[in-house]
Amino acid sequence: MAKKRASDFTLMIAVILLVFIGIIMVFSSSWPDALYKLGDGYHFLKKQLQASGIGLVAMLFFMNFDYWKLDKLARLIFILSIISAFLIFTPLGIELNGARRWVNLGFTTFMPSDAIKIGSIIFLSSFLSRRKDDVKKFTKGFIPALIIIGISCGLIIMQRDLSTSATLGMALFILLFVAGANIFHLSILGVLGIAGGTLAIVGEKFRRMRFTAFLNPFAPEVRDNYGWQAIQSLYALGSGGLFGLGLGKSRQKFFYIPEPYNDFIFAIIGEELGFLGCVTVMLLLLLIIWRGLRIALGAKDLFGCYLASGIIALIAVQSLIHIAVVTSSMPTTGITLPFISYGGTSLMMYMAAAGILLNISRHSDLDRS
């Protein structure tokens, strides 16, 4: 076997910088909430530092764990992620903020949806690499892939988490496209996805109202409820201007934006660090996406190419949705910003995924420039 090369240093530095920015911004944005509700302004900072430490260990582990071994373990990983989703409906499942999406293990809690994201990408990448000659076939390629996507997204929908399901669905759709699936089949999948999303929005009053608020968040009937987050987010971004109000000087984090350290952390970045701070974060995310694409192009086998493509697609789609929500470019929904938002499971999973990308880069045939 060929000697391993060094990992993609640029990718590693970009990930570490984003995690570092995330730690600072989680501390800044969570201080009022943590102090008022928990009596400890450092609560979320300590949690994020713990998750970052575990995530760093996971990234280093997977950076040195030969990625093709994941191909052999793909089915087991996918089954375990499915089992974790069903734990929500056992006594271990807990409800927070009106949604049952977490599992309490006693010493910690985790979100099975994050495990499903990575598990489904690994499994679908393995399936497509093994069926490379059948990818364009309807019964041998498209239908089995559709079942994998349906199971993955369906389990998350059962948790009443439409945004995460849509994010994963789009990432797996991109993975199918990269694998060379038939365009007509992809069109069918796209239509099914749009139809399912439309039904999910129409079928729930709060989703319909969020869409109404998106059209005009300042309308009298929604500005104090469903449009509130979008309005406060826009106020935060507008207040920041070019250079921001200064680190720690956000006003919207003082109970105007609910949980600003999570689904709306990009708004606090804009308020405290300004347009330049937002651009810096977006450039780092684009840098990760660019290096990931190069890694996928230079992968020595199909599994490595598809796995890198799936991970990068997930990061790109989730980042785009988060920023679009914060800038009121799409209806309000709860989705974290990769590597930055508060959330232990999400941060650890994304850092582990970055480790997988780094390992694929060690076997890449592409020049490191």
C-alpha positions in Angstrom: 0.0 0.0 0.0 1.2 3.5 -0.8 2.7 5.6 1.9 0.3 7.9 3.6 0.7 11.6 2.9 0.1 14.4 5.3 -3.5 15.5 6.0 -4.9 18.6 4.3 -3.4 21.3 6.6 -5.6 24.0 5.2 -8.8 22.1 5.9 -7.6 21.3 9.5 -6.8 24.9 10.2 -10.1 26.1 8.8 -12.1 23.7 11.0 -10.1 24.6 14.2 -10.6 28.3 13.5 -14.3 27.9 13.1 -14.6 25.8 16.3 -12.5 28.5 18.1 -14.8 31.3 16.8 -17.8 29.1 17.8 -16.5 28.8 21.4 -16.1 32.6 21.7 -19.4 33.4 20.2 -21.3 30.7 22.2 -19.9 32.3 25.4 -20.8 35.8 24.3 -24.3 35.0 23.1 -25.2 32.6 25.9 -24.1 34.7 29.0 -27.4 36.5 29.7 -29.5 33.3 29.2 -27.2 31.1 31.3 -26.9 33.7 34.1 -30.7 34.3 34.3 -31.9 30.7 33.8 -29.1 28.7 35.4 -27.3 31.1 37.6 -24.0 30.4 35.9 -23.0 32.6 33.0 -20.3 30.1 32.1 -22.6 27.1 31.8 -22.8 26.9 28.0 -19.2 27.8 27.6 -18.1 24.9 29.7 -20.4 22.5 27.8 -19.1 23.8 24.5 -15.5 23.4 25.6 -16.2 19.8 26.7 -17.8 19.0 23.3 -14.9 20.7 21.5 -12.4 18.6 23.4 -14.2 15.4 22.7 -14.7 16.5 19.1 -11.0 17.2 18.7 -10.2 13.6 20.0 -12.8 12.3 17.5 -11.3 14.3 14.7 -7.8 13.1 15.4 -9.0 9.5 15.7 -10.8 9.5 12.4 -7.9 11.4 10.8 -5.8 8.3 11.5 -8.5 5.7 11.0 -8.4 4.4 7.4 -11.6 5.5 5.8 -12.2 2.4 3.7 -12.8 0.5 7.0 -16.0 2.5 7.3 -17.1 0.9 4.0 -17.0 -2.5 5.8 -18.7 -1.1 8.8 -21.3 1.0 6.9 -24.3 -1.3 7.4 -23.6 -1.6 11.2 -23.1 2.1 11.5 -26.4 2.8 9.7 -28.3 0.2 11.9 -26.9 1.7 15.1 -28.0 5.2 14.0 -31.5 3.8 13.3 -31.6 2.2 16.7 -30.5 5.5 18.3 -33.5 7.2 16.7 -36.0 4.8 18.2 -34.5 5.4 21.7 -36.4 8.7 21.6 -39.7 6.8 21.9 -38.4 4.9 25.0 -38.2 6.2 28.6 -34.7 7.5 27.7 -36.3 10.0 25.3 -36.8 13.5 26.7 -38.8 16.5 25.4 -37.3 20.0 25.3 -38.9 23.1 23.9 -42.0 21.1 22.8 -40.0 18.6 20.7 -38.9 15.1 21.6 -35.5 14.9 19.8 -33.1 14.1 22.6 -32.0 10.9 24.4 -30.9 11.1 28.0 -28.1 8.6 28.9 -27.8 9.9 32.5 -24.3 11.4 32.1 -25.2 13.2 28.9 -27.8 13.8 26.3 -27.5 13.5 22.5 -29.6 14.0 19.4 -30.0 10.9 17.3 -30.6 13.0 14.2 -26.9 13.9 14.1 -26.0 10.2 14.2 -28.5 9.5 11.4 -26.9 12.3 9.2 -23.4 10.7 9.3 -24.6 7.1 9.3 -26.8 7.6 6.3 -24.1 9.3 4.3 -21.6 6.5 5.1 -24.1 3.8 4.2 -25.4 5.5 1.0 -21.8 6.1 -0.1 -21.0 2.5 0.5 -24.1 1.3 -1.4 -23.4 3.6 -4.4 -19.7 2.6 -4.7 -20.7 -1.1 -4.7 -23.5 -0.6 -7.2 -21.5 1.7 -9.6 -22.8 -0.2 -12.6 -26.4 -0.1 -11.4 -26.7 3.6 -10.3 -28.6 4.6 -13.4 -31.0 1.6 -13.2 -34.4 2.2 -11.7 -34.9 -1.0 -9.7 -31.3 -1.9 -8.8 -30.0 1.7 -8.2 -32.7 4.3 -7.7 -35.3 2.4 -5.6 -32.8 1.0 -3.0 -31.2 4.5 -2.7 -34.7 6.0 -2.3 -35.4 3.5 0.5 -32.2 4.5 2.3 -33.1 8.2 1.9 -36.7 7.6 2.9 -35.7 5.7 6.1 -33.1 8.3 7.1 -35.3 11.3 6.6 -38.5 9.6 7.8 -36.9 8.8 11.2 -36.1 12.5 11.6 -39.5 13.6 10.5 -40.9 11.3 13.2 -39.1 13.6 15.6 -41.0 16.6 14.2 -37.8 18.0 12.8 -38.6 19.1 9.2 -35.5 21.3 8.8 -33.0 18.6 9.7 -34.8 16.1 7.5 -34.8 18.5 4.6 -31.1 19.3 5.1 -30.2 15.6 5.1 -32.5 14.9 2.1 -30.8 17.6 0.0 -27.3 16.3 1.0 -28.2 12.8 0.0 -29.8 14.1 -3.2 -26.5 15.8 -4.1 -24.6 12.6 -3.3 -26.9 10.7 -5.7 -26.2 13.3 -8.4 -22.4 13.0 -7.8 -22.7 9.2 -8.2 -24.2 9.7 -11.7 -27.8 8.8 -11.0 -30.3 9.2 -13.9 -31.5 12.8 -14.2 -35.1 11.7 -14.7 -34.9 9.6 -11.5 -33.4 12.6 -9.7 -36.3 14.7 -11.0 -38.8 12.2 -9.5 -36.9 12.4 -6.2 -36.9 16.2 -6.3 -40.7 16.3 -7.0 -41.3 13.9 -4.2 -39.2 16.0 -1.8 -40.9 19.2 -2.7 -44.4 17.6 -2.4 -43.5 16.1 0.9 -42.2 19.4 2.2 -45.3 21.2 1.0 -47.6 18.7 2.7 -45.5 19.0 5.9 -45.9 22.8 5.9 -49.6 22.8 5.0 -50.4 20.1 7.5 -49.0 22.0 10.6 -50.4 25.3 11.7 -47.1 26.6 13.1 -45.3 25.8 9.9 -48.0 27.6 7.9 -47.7 30.6 10.1 -43.9 30.6 9.9 -44.2 30.7 6.1 -46.7 33.6 6.4 -44.3 35.4 8.7 -41.5 34.9 6.2 -43.5 36.8 3.5 -43.8 39.8 5.8 -42.5 39.3 9.4 -43.5 42.9 10.3 -47.2 42.2 9.6 -49.3 43.1 12.7 -50.7 39.5 13.1 -47.2 37.8 13.2 -44.6 40.4 14.3 -45.1 39.5 18.0 -45.0 35.8 17.6 -44.1 33.9 14.4 -42.2 36.8 12.9 -40.5 37.8 16.1 -37.2 35.9 15.6 -36.8 37.0 12.0 -37.3 40.7 13.0 -34.9 40.5 15.9 -32.3 38.7 13.8 -32.6 41.5 11.1 -32.2 44.1 13.9 -29.1 42.4 15.1 -27.5 42.2 11.6 -28.5 45.8 10.9 -27.1 47.1 14.2 -23.7 45.4 13.5 -22.9 47.4 10.4 -19.5 46.9 8.9 -17.3 46.4 12.0 -19.9 45.4 14.6 -20.7 46.7 18.0 -17.8 44.9 19.6 -17.3 41.4 21.1 -19.8 40.9 23.9 -21.8 44.1 23.2 -24.8 42.5 21.5 -28.2 43.9 22.6 -30.4 41.3 20.9 -28.9 38.4 23.0 -30.6 40.0 26.0 -33.8 37.9 25.6 -34.9 39.4 22.3 -33.7 36.4 20.3 -34.6 33.1 21.9 -31.5 30.9 22.4 -29.2 33.1 20.4 -26.2 30.8 20.9 -27.9 28.1 18.8 -30.1 28.6 15.8 -29.4 32.3 15.4 -25.8 32.6 16.4 -24.9 34.0 13.0 -27.1 37.0 13.8 -25.0 37.7 17.0 -21.9 37.3 15.0 -23.2 40.0 12.6 -24.2 42.2 15.5 -20.9 42.0 17.5 -18.4 41.4 14.7 -20.2 43.1 11.8 -20.3 42.4 8.1 -16.6 41.6 8.2 -17.1 39.0 10.9 -19.9 37.4 8.9 -17.7 37.4 5.8 -14.9 35.8 7.7 -17.1 32.9 8.9 -18.5 32.4 5.4 -15.1 32.4 3.8 -13.9 29.8 6.3 -16.9 27.6 5.5 -16.3 28.1 1.8 -12.6 27.1 2.3 -13.7 23.9 4.0 -16.1 23.2 1.1 -13.4 23.9 -1.5 -10.8 21.7 0.2 -13.5 19.0 0.6 -14.3 19.1 -3.1 -10.6 18.8 -3.9 -10.3 15.8 -1.6 -13.3 14.2 -3.2 -11.9 14.7 -6.7 -8.5 13.2 -5.7 -9.9 10.3 -3.7 -8.3 7.0 -4.8 -11.6 5.1 -4.9 -15.4 5.7 -5.4 -16.2 5.2 -1.7 -13.8 7.9 -0.7 -15.1 10.2 -3.4 -18.7 9.7 -2.4 -18.1 9.9 1.3 -16.2 13.2 1.0 -18.9 14.6 -1.4 -21.6 13.6 1.1 -19.9 15.2 4.1 -19.2 18.4 2.2 -22.8 18.5 0.8 -24.1 18.2 4.4 -21.9 21.0 5.6 -22.7 23.3 2.7 -26.5 22.7 2.8 -26.8 23.2 6.6 -24.6 26.3 6.5 -26.7 27.8 3.7 -30.0 27.1 5.4 -28.8 28.6 8.7 -27.5 31.8 7.1 -30.7 32.0 4.9 -32.9 31.8 8.1 -30.9 34.4 10.0 -31.0 36.8 7.0 -34.8 36.1 6.6 -34.2 34.7 3.1 -36.3 31.6 4.0 -38.9 30.8 6.7 -37.7 30.6 10.3 -36.6 27.1 11.3 -34.2 25.6 13.8 -30.9 24.6 12.3 -27.4 25.0 13.7 -24.4 26.5 12.0 -21.8 23.7 11.6 -18.7 24.0 13.9 -20.0 27.2 15.5 -23.5 26.9 17.1 -23.9 25.5 20.6 -24.7 21.8 20.6 -22.5 19.0 21.8 -23.7 16.2 19.5 -23.7 18.3 16.4 -20.2 19.7 17.1 -18.7 16.3 17.9 -20.3 14.7 14.8 -19.1 17.5 12.5 -15.5 17.4 13.9 -15.5 13.6 13.5 -16.7 14.1 9.9 -13.9 16.6 9.4 -11.5 13.9 10.6 -12.8 11.5 8.0 -12.2 14.1 5.3 -8.7 14.6 6.6 -8.0 10.9 6.4 -9.3 10.7 2.8 -7.0 13.6 2.0 -4.0 11.5 3.3 -4.7 9.0 0.5 -5.6 11.6 -2.2 -3.8 11.8 -5.5 -4.5 15.5 -5.9 -1.8 18.1 -5.4 -2.0 20.0 -2.0 -1.7 23.4 -3.5 
